[in-house]
Amino acid sequence: MPFFQPPVPSLPSGIDLSGQTAIVTGATAGIGLEISRQLILYKVSNLIMAVRNMSKGETVRKALVSDPAVKTANPHVTIKVMELDTENYASVQRFVSAYQLAFQDLHLLMANAGIGTAVKELASSGHEMDTQVNYLSNVLLTLALLPMLETTANKTGKPTRITWTGSRMYEKTSLAKKLPLQKGGLLNHFNTAEGISMLQRYGDSKLLCVLFQLELAKHYPPDKVIINSFCPGLVDTGMTDVLPIYMRIPANAMKALRARSPQKAGWIALNAAVVAGAETHGRLLGDMEVEEPSEFIKSKEGQKCQLYAAGQHADKWNSLFVSDESKIPTNNPEHGIGRDTAAQTRINRVFNEMRSPLIAFDAMLFSNNLSYAQPTMAPSWNRDTRASELVPYYAPQIAGKTILVTGVSTGGLGERFVKQIAVANPSILILAGRSTSKIRVVIDELGAAHPEIKVKALALNLLSLADVRKAAETLNSWADIPHVDVLVNNAGIMAVPYSKTEDGFESQFQTNHLSHFLFTNLIMGKILASKGPRVVTVSSGVHRVGHIRWSDYNFNDGKHYQRWLSYGQSKTANALMGLSLAEKLGTRGLLSFPMCPGTSITNLSAHGANDFASFAADLTQMDNIYGNKWCWGMAEMQMKDPDQGVATHVFAAFDPSIAEYNGAFLAGCHVADPDQEEVYSWATSKVDAERLWKLCEKLVGQEFKY
């Protein structure tokens, strides 16, 4: 790098920000103040100065309003000072909420606030201070305001902008020295590692910024919002004032010799923010030119750090904003634009993609010189665990597998399951369902997001045993599918009105159980051809209200029908089938687990949508009869969100530590304890399992001897 910095050209003429609203963080001094001044001179209509010290912010605002150049160029500008302390998450949350209540649009976010601490400090979040201020809070601010920026872009027909103040100092990262990372990942490394110099701590925080934007750009295209950063070079600001005297003197001498003026730093900033185009999306600009990533970033270790950093902090955004809906207002005419539902949905999908492949890189990917601590045992999962937590952890078990899932249509658990595991690179996904057109929608979405995965559709109509046989015959004929590693019997219907299938069986019993029994056995050759075969059968806690009606499984042709009693019977049958498979084929390597996914809103409950009160009352009546006091009045029903709703699917399909519990009933991402949980003897009895197997062989007209 040359001693003297290259000259900085002035900005092109014709820049006009009339009608636009911009946020500048760290706006009371240095580069942030200069950015604010130049935005005003380019006629921005609304400028929000996001500052830590409100009193100082008001002083600066008054000075700007009184500036003769401002009075001449933009006399009607609205300058508002809002509190934002980037040392803690809560302040970011309050700022976002307050902004969305006060303003309808956002065209530009300049995330400029930053520090370089002389000694190691921890912020209130428990994270190292440079990391918190320069990186974490900027990530949360960016992701929380992104839906509003996208919605503004939709209104104007032009991309909006997010520009961060970056630095080439990211090349000074401590990770480039390959220090061993501490247990807990990147953040814990920066929080706890000793012996990292001030320059390296600052460089670490700026490296995280570069990594995050590079990864975000892979998932979020620049058609709506262009996201970039800029390095202003060495600038004559007061940032060195925090240094100890022995460092401040040489730093100030260096500034006197080669520092740029704040005005020129402002030109560099606004070039990135309002001049440069989509080619800068996700990139760092130095001296107004896109910089090539450092050798460390391009290295194997750097690429892994990029994935981990992006996902870990998208996950933090999810926990602080998505899971607490009260903190960010939805669309409300009284409150301006709030969040556009379509934009929010799209962005949620982007960040779920970013979250999913990352959490377990500490367990599986890093080299010996740059590695996270290997866990000595599987984590303790529970009912609140999310599939997006599990998929990275089980990525080695998922990668390269052929996985067949029944019941994969939009809005159901099957769709959610395959989309979650797709990020871990299975080799082949086979989606089975009655409506191939509905499956095609999911296949197209998977293909767009994961073109490297082979996805096949299999027509499987569970209401017809003849069609089930055709589906099995089709699968068995596929030469490109020599084996099926994991079968997830997920399809089902719930609490529907009474009807019989063409085969003469009550529809819930056949759809949920009997057809799966036949299909699973007919393709067992493909399953057992796998080196590690596994069958997951989705049961339900509602088995509590339905043991097997051995001599009246058809409910006396409907005369004795109760929709939840029927559903409960089918779910008990699912549990018993899972147990039977383990008993009969465990010695041949097959693992089989029945499981309860918990309660979440899916298309399964469509039949109860029009009269939910009656729908719920019927279940409560059955619980009363069976003495299931925990569910009287459904008062203790705990709902899961979609991510939690398929977590036990993932656990059952891929957890290697549960092999010793082959055939056990799983719930809440663990092996259920019948003494402590709602798992009933009629769903776990080996005697009943064998009796049901023989009954089903009789009903389908075929024996399966193993």
N, C-alpha and C positions, 0 to 999 in steps of 0.2 A: 504494500500500500504506500503511495507517495506521501511525503511529509505534508505537502500543501494540498488541500482539497481542491478538486476541480471547480471551475466557475459554475454558477447556477443561473440558467437563463430565466428571464422573467416569464410570467404566464402569458399565454396567447390572449389577444384581445377578443372581445365579444362574449366573455363569461357573464351571464346574467342569471342570478339565483332568485329572481322575483317569484313570489308565491311559494317559496320553499321554506321548510322548517328544518333546522339543524340542531343537534345536541353536540356540545363540546365538553368533555370531561377534563378536569384539571385546568380550568379556564382562567384562573386568576393570575397566572404568572407564566413567564417563559414562552415555550412554543404554543401552549394552549391559549394564552392571551393573544398571541400574534395570529393564530388561526381564527380566533373569534373576530379580531379586528378586520382581517382580510375578508372573511365571510360577509361581514356587514358592508364593507366597501363594494363587494360584488352583489349587493342588493338582496341578500337573504331577507325574507319577510319576518321570520321568527327565529330568534337565537336563544337557545336554552343553555345557560352556563351551569353545568353540573359541578358543584364545588363542595368541599369539605367544610370550609369556614364561611358561613352565611354572611357574617358581618364584612369580611374581606370581599366576598363576592359582590355585595351591594356597593361597596366603595368602588370596585372596578367597574361595575355596571354604570354608575353615575359618571365615572371618568370617560367611559366610552360614549355615552349619550352626549356628553359635553364636548367631545372631540370635534373641532371644526371640520375635519375631513369627513367624519361620519354625518354631521349635520348637512353637509353639502351633498354627499353621495347617496345617503339613505335616511332621510329625516323621519320616515314613518316606521322604521324598524321597531319590532317589539323584542325587547331583551328581558328575559325572565331568569332569575337566579333560583336554582333548586338544589336542595341538599343531597349530596351523594358522597358517602365516605367509603371508598373502595377497600378499606381495611376489613370490612365485615359484610357478610351476605345479607343480613337483615336490612342494611341501608340500601343495597341494590334492589331488594324486593320493594321497599317503600318507594324508592325513586320510580321504578317502573310503574307501580300502581298509580302513583300521583300523576305521572306523565300521561298515562292513558286516560285518566279522568279529565285532564285539562286540555288535551290536544287531540285533534282528529286525524292528523297526518304526521308522517315522519319521512323525510327525504334523505337525510344524512346523519349518520352517527360517527363522530370523531372520538374514538376511544384513546385519549391522550394521557390520562392521568398515570403517573408512574413515579417510582422512587428507586434509589440505589442506596441501601443502608450500609453504614460503615461497619456495624457489628451485627451478628446474627440476632434477629428478634422473631418472636412468634406473634401473629395476629390473633384476634379474639377467636377466630375459627380453629386455632391450633396449628395453622400452616405457617411456614416460613414467610416473613413479611414481604419480601420482594416477589415471591411466587403469588401471594394473595393479591397484592395491589396491581402488579404488572400483568398478571395472567388470569388467575381464577375469577376475579370480579369482572374482568373484561369479557371472559367467556360467558358468564352468566348474563351480563348486560346485553351482549350480542344476541344470545339465543332467546332471551326473553322479549327483545324488541324486534326480532326478525319477522314474526308474523305481521306486525304493524307496518314494517317496511315493505313487505311483500304486498300487502293490501294496498298501500299507497302506490306501488308500482302498477298494480292492476288498474287503478283509477286513472293514472296519468299515461299509461302505455309506455313508460320509460323505466329502466332499472333504477332503483334507489341504491344508496351506497352505505357501506360500513368500512371505515378506514382506521386502522390502529397505528399508533406510534411504535415502531419497532426499532431494532438496532442490529448492526453487524456484530455487536458484541456477543450475539448468540453463538458465534464460532468459538468463544472462550469457555464453553460449557464444561462443567466437571465431568459430564458423561463421556466426553471425548477422551478422557484419561482412563476410562473403563473402570471407575471405582465400583466395587460390588454394591449393588443396590440392596437396601434393607428390606426385610419382610414387610409387605404392605404396599409395595410398588413405588412408582416415581415420586408421588407426593411425600410419602413417608421417608424416602431417601433424602429429599430436600429438607424435610422437617428435622431429621435426626442426625444425618451424616455430619461428622466433624471434619475440620481441616480443609473446608472449601473457602477459598479467598473471596473477598468482597466482589472483585471483578467476575469471578466465576459464578457467584450467586446471582449477580445481575444478568450474566450471560445465560445461566440456566433458565431464568424467568423469560428471557427473550427467545430462547430456543423453544420453549413450550408454546409461545405465541406462534412462531413460524410453523411448528408441527401441527398445531390445531388448525390453522387456516389451510394448510396443504391438504389435510384429511377432510376438512369440511367441504372444500371445493370438489373433492371426488364424489360427494354425495349430493351436493346442492349446486345446481348449474347457475350461471350468471344471468339468466334471462330475466329474473325478477330483481335480484339484489347482487351487486358486485361487491365482493369482500376482499380487501387487500390490506397491506401495511406498507409503511415507508420508513427508511432510515434517514434522519435529517443530517447525519454526520455529527461532528463536534460543533456544538452551538454555544454561543456566549449567553448562557442562562445561569441562574442561581442554583442549579442542581448540585454543584460541587460544594455548596455551603455546608452540607451535612458531613463532609469528610473531616477526619481528624487533621490537625494542623500540619502534621508531617506529610500528609497526602494532598492537602488543599493547596499548599504553596506550589508544588510542581504542576498540579492540575491547572491552577490559574495561569501559571507561566505558559503552559501548553495552549490554553485557550487564547492567550494574548497573541500567540504566534500564528495559530492556524484555525481558530474557531470562526464559524460563520455567524452572521447576524441573525437574530430571530426573524427578520423579514424574509431572508432567503430560506430559512427553514420553513417558514410559512408557505413560500412558493412550492417547495418540495412536497409539503403536506397536501396543498390544494391540487397540485398536479395529480397526485394519487387519488384524491377524493372526487374531483369534478372533471378532470381532463382525460386521464388514462381510461382505457376501455376494458372490455371483457377479457382481453388477453392477460390482464393483470390479476384475474380472479384467483384468490388463494395464494398470491405471490407477494414477496417482499420487493419493494422498489428502493434502490439506492441511487442517489443522484439522478432521480427521475427515470431510471432504467430498471427493467426487471432483472433481478439478480438470480444467478443460478444457485440452487441449494448447496450448502457446504458438503464437503466429502463425508462428514459424519452423518448428515441427514440421508445421503444417498447410500450409506453403508447398510449392511444387513441389520446391525444393531439399531441404527437410526430409524430404519423403517418400522421396526418393532416398537420402538419408543413412540413413533408417530401414531400408530394404531392405539397403543395403550393410553397415551395422553388424551387423545381426542375422545375416546369412549368413556374414560373415567370421568371426564368433566361434562360430557353430555349427560352422563348418568347423574352427576351432581345437579345439573340444571333440572333434570327430570324430577329429582326428589324435592327440590326447593320450589319449583314452579308448577309442574304438571300435577303433582300429587296433592297440592294445596290450592284447589280451584278458587278459594276465597281471596287469594292474594292478588290475582289479576282479574279485573272485571271482564265479563263477556260483553258482546255487543249490547249496547243500551243507548237508546236515542238521547237520554239525558246526559250520558257520559261520553259522547263522541263515538269514535270508531271501535274502541276496545279491541277485541280479537276477532278477526274474520274467521269463521268456522272452517271454511275450506282451506285457507292458508294455514291455520293452526293444525289441521289434520295432516296436511302435506308435510309440514315441518316436523310434527311429531314422528311421522314415519321415517323421515330423514335421520332424526336423532336416535330413534330406536335401532336403525341400521348401524349407526356409529357406535352405539353402546354395546351391541351384542357380541362382536368378536373379541372383546378386549380384556375382560376381567381376569381371564386365566392365562394370559401370556406369562405371568410370573411363574406359572406352574409348568410351562411346556416349551417355550420358544427361545429363550435367551441363551447366548453362549456362556461358557463357564466364566469368562472375564466380565460379563455384563449380565448378571442373572439375578432374578428374584429368588427368595427362599422357597424351596419346594415344600408344599404342605405335607405333613407327615400322615395326615388322615383326611378323609372327606370332611368338609365343613358340616355344621349342624344346620340343615335346612328345616324350614317349618312352613306353616300354612301361608305366611306372608311372603315367602320366597317367590321371586319372579323368574319366569323362564329365561329372561335376558340375563339373569345372573348365572343360571345353570348352563346354558348353551356354551359359553366360553370355557367353563370348567370341564365340560364333557366333550370339548371339541375333538380331542384325539379319538374318542369313541364314536363320534359322528362322522368324521372325515372318511370319505371313501366308501361309505356304506350304501347299500340298496335298501330303501325304506318304503314300505307300502302302507298307506293310510286310507282307511275307509271313511266316507262321510266328509268330503272336503268341498265345501261350498262357502260362498261369501257370507261372513257373519257368524260362522260356527267355530268350534274349538279345533276342528281338523285344519281349517285354513290357518288359524293362528299358530298352530303347532308347526306346520310345514314351513311357514314363513320365518318362524323363529329359528328352526334348525338349519334353514338354508344358508345362513351366514357362516356356518361351520363346515361348509363344503362336503356334503354328502355326494356320493357319485351319481346316484339315480334316485329320484323321487317318483313313486307310482301313486297317482291319485285316483282312488276308486269311488264311484258314486253313481246314483241313478241317472242324474242329469249331466250328460257330457258337456252341454253348453255352459252350465254353471261351473263345471270343473275347468273348462277352457278359460274362463275369466281369471281364475287363480293361476293357471299355467302361464297365461300371458304376462301376468304381473310378476311371477317368479322368473320368467325368462328375461324380462326387462331388467330386473334387479340382479339376477345371478345367471348370466348367459352361459357360464361354464358348467352349470348343472344340467344333466339330462332329466327331463320331466316327461312322464308318460301318463296318459289317461286310460282308465280301465272302466268300461261300463259295468256297473254292478247294481242290479235292482234287487234289493233284499226282500221285496214283497213277493218274489217269485223264486221258488227253489230251482225251477228250470233255468231261469236267467242266472242264478248263482252258479249253476253247473257250467253254463256257457262262459261266464267270466273266468272261472277257474281253468277251464279248457284253454281259453285265450291266453291267460297268463302262462300256463304250463307250456304253451307252444312257442313262446317268445324265446328265440335262441340268444338274443342279446341280454336276457335276464337269466343267467345260469343259477342264481340263488337269490333269496330274499333274506337279508340280515335281520330286519326288524319288521314285524307286522303289528300295526296298531289298529285294533278293532274299535273304531271310534264312532261309526255311524249309529244313529238312533233316532227314535221319535219319543215324545214324552207326553203322557197324560192326554192322549187324543180320544175323541169319541170312539165308541165301539165299532169295530168293523172286522171282517174276516178277509184274509188273503185268498188268492185263487187256489191255494193249497189247503184251505179250510182251517187255518189257524188264526187265533186272535192276533191282530196286526202288531201290537207292541212285542208280544212274545216272539213272533217270527222275525221281525225286523231287527230287534235289539239282540236277540240271542240265537234262535234256531238257524237262521241263515248264516250268521257268523260261525256257528259250530260247523256247518257243512262246508263253507268256504275255506275255513282254516284247515280242516282236515284234507280237503281236496288238493290244497297246494302245499301240504306238509313236506312233500319231496323237495320242493324248492327251498323251503325254510330250513330243513335239516341239511341241505347242501352248503349252508353257510358255516363258516368256521366258529361263529359265535351267535347262534340263532336265539332270537328273543321274540316273544309274543306278549303284547300288552292289550288287555281287554278293559275297556272303559265301563266300569260299573257306576255305582252312585251310593251315597249315604241313604238314599230313599229305599235301599234294600230293607231298611228297618221296618217298612210297612208291607212287606210282601214275601213270605216264604213261598216255596213251590207248591202249587195246588195240584198234587200228584194225579188226582182223578178228575180234576175239573179245571185244567189249564185254560180252557176256552170260556170259562165263566158261564156255563150252562147256556151257550149261544147268546150271551149278552144279558140274560135275565138277572145274573148276579154281578154284573159288571160295575166296578168302581175304578175310575181311570188311574188313580194313584196306586191302588192295590195291584192293578195290572202292571203298571210301570215298575213297582217294587218287585214283583215276581220276576220280571225280565232282568232286573239288575242283580237280584240274587242269583239268577241263572248265569249271568256274566261272571260273577265271582266264583261260582262253582266250576265253570268251565276253565277259568284260569288256574284253579287249583288242580283240576284233573289233568291238564296238559303237563303241569310240573310233575305230577305223580307218575304219569305214564311215560314221559319222554325226558325227564330230568337226567336219567342215566345216559342218554344219547346227546347230552350237551345243551338241551333246550332249557332256556329260562322263560318262565311264564308268570306274569303278575297281573292280577285284577287290581283296579285302582279307582279311587273316587277323586274327581277333579275339584270338588268343592262347588260352591254356588256362584255362578256369574251369569250375566244377561247375554244370551245368545239367541240365534234363530230357533233353538230347540224349544223355547217357550212360546213360540208364535201362537199356538192354540189357546193360550191363556191370556193373550194380550188384550182382547176385547172385554174380558170380564175377570180381571186379576183377582178381585175380592173373592169371587166364587172359586176360582182356581186355587187360591191359597187356602180358603176355608175347607175345601175338600181334603187337602193334605193334612191340615190341622185335625180334622175329624179322624183321619186314620191314625195320626200320632196319638190322639186321645185314646182310641180303642186299643192301640198297642202299648200304651203306657209310656210313650216317649216324652217325658215331661219337659226335657230340654227344649223341645220345639213347640210346646203349646202356644198357640197364637203367633207362631213364627217370630216371636220377639227376639230370639237369640240367633236368628239366621244371619250369618256373617257373609257379606257379599265380597267377591273377588273382582278385581279389574281384569281385563283381557290378558295382560301379561302374567298375572298370578294364576289365571284360570287354566293355563296349559303347562304350568310349572311341574305338576305331578306327572303329566304325560312325559315330559323330558326326563324327569327323575326315573320313572319306571322303565323307560326305553333304553337308558344309557348308563345309569349308575352301576359301576362295576362292584361296589362294595356290598350289594344286597344279594349277591348270588347265593349266599348261604341260607337265605330266607326264601328260596324258590317256592312259588305258589302263594306267598303271603299277600294279604290285602294291604294295599298302600293308600295312604291319605296324607295330605299336607306335606308331601315330599319326605315321608318317612314310613317305616313299617308300622302299621297301626297296631296298637295294643288293645286287644279285646277287653281287658280288665279295666282300661281307663277311657276307652273311646267307643264311639257308636259303631261297633262292628259286631254283628250278631252271629250266634252259633249256626243258624241255618244257612249262612253264607260262607262258613269256614269248615263245615263238616265234611270229612273225607267220605263218610258213608253216604251222605246226600249227594256229594259230587259224583260218586260212582253210579248211584241210582239215576241221577239226571243224565249221565252219559248214555246209559243203556236206553233210557226213555227217548232221548234224541236220536239215537241210531234207529230206533223203531219208527219214529216220526218221519225221518228223512228217507227211510228205506235202504239204509246202507250201514254196514258195520265197519269200524275202524279199529283194527287190532294192531297194537304196537308191542 
